[in-house]
Amino acid sequence: MKYFPISLDINKRVGVVIGGGKVAARKVAALLAGGAMIRVISPELGGELRALAQTGRIEWLPRQYRQGDLAGAFLVIAATDDEQVQAEVFREADQNNQLINVADVPQRCNFILPAVVRRNALTIAVSTAGNSPALAGKLRREIEGLIGPEYGVLAEIMGLLRPEVLRQGRGPAENKKVFAALLDEHFPDWIRRGDWRKIEAHLSAILGNNISPDCLNTLKKVLNCG
């Protein structure tokens, strides 16, 4: 099966997780990182999920799944080994046209969760279309070694510079060239070394004096240079 890669905004959207064990805990952690509002349905919870429930980070329904429990959910994850529950959850979610993932059962999923490397605003996802989670995990670990935290900072810097470039009134083709020029191959190394002098000189060479003082001050704070 082929999957369409997409990044979803799940902030303040309801996610329902069926199950209370270690797999459910991993799924809940990922959803919370995206800002989702989580409802967990399970007679028992493991330590991690119990702590989240006690602090109000998640809602816990301490019972078995029932038909109708998925009402209002944006997405659903079934993290249970009970095949009957898996089938019932999938059926309800499919009827509701909801996003549904049954852990480790690709045929009962309309979306799958890739292996992910996160560096601030930068997200790198690796998927094998469910063929080999082990391979996806291996590649994720290799990427983690290649893409350090400086790339997350670089993504944040480019986000700050983007409106500065766009407000200068160039056309799309020219803007594309400017953004490409800003991404000097040495930029990650400058960030690692905290070399504000090199960064400032590079930005000046590309953008001249068209960067606002507020933007420059924010850049320094992001880089811990001022």
C-alpha positions as CSV (number, residue, x, y, z in Angstrom):
1,M,0.0,0.0,0.0
2,K,1.2,3.5,-0.8
3,Y,0.7,6.3,1.7
4,F,0.5,10.1,1.1
5,P,3.0,11.9,3.4
6,I,1.4,14.7,5.3
7,S,1.9,16.8,8.4
8,L,-1.3,17.3,10.5
9,D,-2.2,20.1,12.8
10,I,-3.7,18.3,15.8
11,N,-3.4,21.1,18.2
12,K,-6.5,21.1,20.5
13,R,-8.1,18.3,18.5
14,V,-9.4,15.2,20.3
15,G,-7.4,12.0,20.0
16,V,-8.8,8.8,21.4
17,V,-6.4,6.1,22.5
18,I,-7.7,2.6,23.2
19,G,-5.3,0.8,25.6
20,G,-3.2,1.6,28.6
21,G,0.1,-0.1,28.2
22,K,3.6,0.9,27.0
23,V,2.5,1.1,23.3
24,A,-0.4,3.4,24.2
25,A,2.0,5.5,26.3
26,R,4.3,6.1,23.4
27,K,1.3,7.0,21.1
28,V,-0.1,9.4,23.8
29,A,3.3,11.1,24.2
30,A,3.5,11.7,20.5
31,L,0.0,13.1,20.3
32,L,0.6,15.3,23.4
33,A,3.7,16.7,21.7
34,G,1.5,17.8,18.8
35,G,-0.9,19.6,21.2
36,A,-3.8,17.1,21.0
37,M,-6.4,16.6,23.7
38,I,-6.2,13.0,24.7
39,R,-8.9,10.6,25.9
40,V,-7.6,7.2,27.0
41,I,-10.0,4.3,27.3
42,S,-8.7,1.3,29.3
43,P,-9.5,-0.6,32.5
44,E,-5.9,-0.1,33.7
45,L,-3.1,2.3,33.0
46,G,0.6,1.9,33.2
47,G,2.7,4.2,35.3
48,E,3.4,6.8,32.6
49,L,-0.2,7.2,31.6
50,R,-1.5,7.0,35.2
51,A,0.8,10.0,36.1
52,L,-0.6,11.9,33.1
53,A,-4.2,11.2,34.2
54,Q,-3.5,12.2,37.7
55,T,-2.1,15.6,36.6
56,G,-4.9,16.2,34.2
57,R,-2.8,16.0,31.1
58,I,-5.1,13.3,29.7
59,E,-8.7,12.2,30.3
60,W,-9.1,8.6,31.4
61,L,-12.2,6.4,31.1
62,P,-11.4,3.4,33.3
63,R,-13.3,0.8,31.4
64,Q,-13.4,-1.3,28.2
65,Y,-14.1,0.4,24.9
66,R,-17.8,0.8,23.9
67,Q,-19.5,1.6,20.6
68,G,-19.9,5.3,20.4
69,D,-16.7,6.1,22.3
70,L,-15.1,7.7,19.2
71,A,-17.7,10.4,18.9
72,G,-16.0,13.8,18.4
73,A,-12.5,12.4,17.9
74,F,-10.3,13.7,15.1
75,L,-8.1,10.7,15.2
76,V,-8.1,7.3,16.9
77,I,-5.3,4.9,17.9
78,A,-6.1,1.4,19.1
79,A,-3.1,0.1,21.1
80,T,-4.5,-3.2,22.3
81,D,-3.9,-6.9,21.5
82,D,-7.6,-7.7,21.7
83,E,-8.5,-8.5,18.0
84,Q,-12.2,-8.1,18.6
85,V,-11.7,-4.7,20.1
86,Q,-9.4,-3.8,17.2
87,A,-12.1,-4.8,14.7
88,E,-14.8,-2.9,16.5
89,V,-12.7,0.3,16.9
90,F,-11.7,0.2,13.2
91,R,-15.3,-0.4,12.1
92,E,-16.6,2.6,14.1
93,A,-13.8,4.9,13.0
94,D,-14.1,3.9,9.4
95,Q,-17.9,4.5,9.5
96,N,-17.2,8.0,11.0
97,N,-14.5,8.8,8.4
98,Q,-12.0,9.3,11.2
99,L,-8.3,8.8,11.1
100,I,-7.6,5.4,12.6
101,N,-4.4,3.5,13.4
102,V,-4.5,0.1,14.9
103,A,-0.9,-0.5,16.3
104,D,1.0,-3.1,14.3
105,V,-2.1,-4.0,12.2
106,P,-1.6,-2.1,8.9
107,Q,-4.7,-3.5,7.3
108,R,-6.7,-1.8,10.0
109,C,-5.1,1.6,9.5
110,N,-5.9,4.5,7.2
111,F,-2.8,6.3,8.5
112,I,0.5,5.0,9.9
113,L,2.9,6.7,12.3
114,P,6.5,7.2,10.9
115,A,9.7,7.0,12.8
116,V,10.4,10.7,13.6
117,V,13.5,12.9,14.3
118,R,12.5,16.2,15.9
119,R,14.8,19.3,16.0
120,N,12.6,22.2,17.2
121,A,10.5,23.2,14.2
122,L,12.3,20.7,12.0
123,T,10.7,17.3,11.7
124,I,12.1,14.4,9.6
125,A,9.8,11.4,9.2
126,V,10.8,7.9,7.9
127,S,8.3,5.5,6.7
128,T,8.5,2.0,5.1
129,A,4.7,2.0,4.5
130,G,4.4,-0.4,7.4
131,N,6.7,-3.0,5.8
132,S,9.5,-2.7,8.3
133,P,9.2,-0.6,11.5
134,A,12.6,-1.9,12.4
135,L,14.2,-0.5,9.3
136,A,12.4,2.9,9.8
137,G,13.8,2.9,13.4
138,K,17.3,2.1,12.2
139,L,17.2,4.9,9.6
140,R,15.8,7.3,12.3
141,R,18.8,6.6,14.5
142,E,21.2,7.2,11.6
143,I,19.6,10.5,10.8
144,E,19.7,11.5,14.4
145,G,23.5,11.2,14.2
146,L,23.7,13.3,11.1
147,I,21.2,16.0,11.9
148,G,22.1,17.8,15.1
149,P,20.2,20.4,17.1
150,E,21.8,23.2,15.1
151,Y,19.5,22.3,12.2
152,G,16.5,23.0,14.5
153,V,18.0,26.4,15.2
154,L,18.5,26.9,11.5
155,A,14.9,26.2,10.8
156,E,13.9,28.7,13.5
157,I,16.2,31.3,12.0
158,M,14.8,30.8,8.5
159,G,11.3,31.2,9.9
160,L,12.3,34.5,11.4
161,L,13.9,35.7,8.1
162,R,11.1,34.6,5.9
163,P,8.8,37.6,6.6
164,E,11.8,39.9,6.3
165,V,12.4,38.6,2.8
166,L,8.8,38.6,1.7
167,R,8.1,42.2,2.8
168,Q,10.8,43.4,0.4
169,G,8.5,43.0,-2.5
170,R,10.4,40.6,-4.8
171,G,8.6,38.2,-7.0
172,P,8.4,34.4,-6.1
173,A,11.3,33.5,-8.4
174,E,13.6,36.0,-6.8
175,N,12.5,35.1,-3.3
176,K,13.3,31.5,-4.1
177,K,16.9,32.5,-5.0
178,V,17.3,34.6,-1.9
179,F,16.1,31.7,0.4
180,A,18.5,29.4,-1.3
181,A,21.4,31.8,-0.9
182,L,20.6,32.2,2.8
183,L,21.1,28.5,3.3
184,D,24.9,28.6,3.1
185,E,26.5,25.2,3.6
186,H,28.5,26.5,6.5
187,F,25.4,27.9,8.4
188,P,25.0,24.9,10.6
189,D,28.7,25.1,11.7
190,W,28.3,28.8,12.4
191,I,25.4,27.9,14.7
192,R,27.3,25.2,16.4
193,R,30.1,27.6,17.2
194,G,27.9,30.5,18.0
195,D,29.7,32.6,15.5
196,W,27.4,35.6,15.3
197,R,30.0,37.6,13.3
198,K,30.0,35.2,10.4
199,I,26.2,34.9,10.5
200,E,25.7,38.6,10.6
201,A,28.1,39.1,7.7
202,H,26.4,36.4,5.7
203,L,22.9,37.9,6.2
204,S,24.2,41.4,5.4
205,A,25.7,40.1,2.1
206,I,22.4,38.5,1.1
207,L,19.9,41.0,2.5
208,G,21.9,44.2,2.9
209,N,20.4,46.5,5.5
210,N,16.9,45.2,5.0
211,I,16.7,43.2,8.2
212,S,14.7,45.0,11.0
213,P,16.5,45.7,14.3
214,D,13.8,43.6,16.1
215,C,14.6,40.6,13.9
216,L,18.3,40.9,14.5
217,N,17.8,41.1,18.2
218,T,15.6,38.0,18.1
219,L,18.1,36.2,16.0
220,K,20.8,36.9,18.6
221,K,18.6,35.6,21.4
222,V,17.9,32.4,19.4
223,L,21.6,31.9,18.9
224,N,22.4,32.9,22.5
225,C,24.7,35.7,21.1
226,G,23.1,38.6,22.8
